[in-house]
Amino acid sequence: MKKLVKTVDAYIASAPLSARKKLKEVRTAIRKAAPKAQESISYRMPYYSHKGRLVYFRLGKGYIGLYIPPPVVVDHKRELKGYYAVGATVHLPLDQKTPAGLIQKLVKARIKINEAKSK
């Protein structure tokens, strides 16, 4: 994924074939949790915003990194047990089932924070 991409579709298409399905699953979970979010590329990663930053994701070596502004990861550390989860970062191993429900829960928690701040 060395070339610069301008859309999430292009980001996923530029990934190795073996990872594309997982990337699509993460994208679908995010979009399901945040249907009003704007989708773009920021810092060379898929990025979603709704009344502020919601979530980024990117393909790493053997995982998909999910990046959610604090304090969401800390607030859900019990649900994230078994995953690498530090600060704003969660690693979702490529060799495990995509935790769509968990991704949705984390994104919805961030939406609540952003909506509360925007009032």
Secondary structure as GFF3:
##gff-version 3
##sequence-region A 1 119
A	DSSP	alpha_helix	8	14	.	.	.	ID=ss1
A	DSSP	alpha_helix	17	33	.	.	.	ID=ss2
A	DSSP	beta_strand	38	42	.	.	.	ID=ss3
A	DSSP	beta_strand	45	49	.	.	.	ID=ss4
A	DSSP	beta_strand	53	59	.	.	.	ID=ss5
A	DSSP	beta_strand	63	67	.	.	.	ID=ss6
A	DSSP	alpha_helix	72	75	.	.	.	ID=ss7
A	DSSP	beta_strand	84	86	.	.	.	ID=ss8
A	DSSP	beta_strand	89	93	.	.	.	ID=ss9
A	DSSP	alpha_helix	100	118	.	.	.	ID=ss10
###
